[in-house]
Amino acid sequence: MTYAADFGIWIGGNDVNTEHSFVWIGSSAPVPFNYTKWHPGQPNNMNGDQDCVMLQYRTANGDYEWGDVGCDEKHSFICEMTYDTSQAPSHQYPNNVIG
């Protein structure tokens, strides 16, 4: 993930409808944030046109903090999905994450 994250990764949050009221999108209805990891000074809504949230700032320990950016910017993204265990392969992959 490091290479893609160096350019930012969309994480599915925005405050398009109400400034500073961030919600997760993608479900049947927007869900208000119950967790944040903003970089210091973020969100700042620079030029009044930053409504979408992305992993943007890499920390010294290799983690990432959030920033708000314009929603029309092009970046990689992370999708949420439901994992159906009934459709899982019958064999095991020890110590590996599949998906």
Buried (B, 14 or more C-beta within 10 A) or exposed (E): EEEEBEEBBBBBBBBEEEEEEBBBBEEEEBEEEEEEBBBEEBBEEEEEEBBBBBBBBBEEEEEBBBBBBEBEEEBBEEEEEEEEEEEEEEEEEEEEEEE
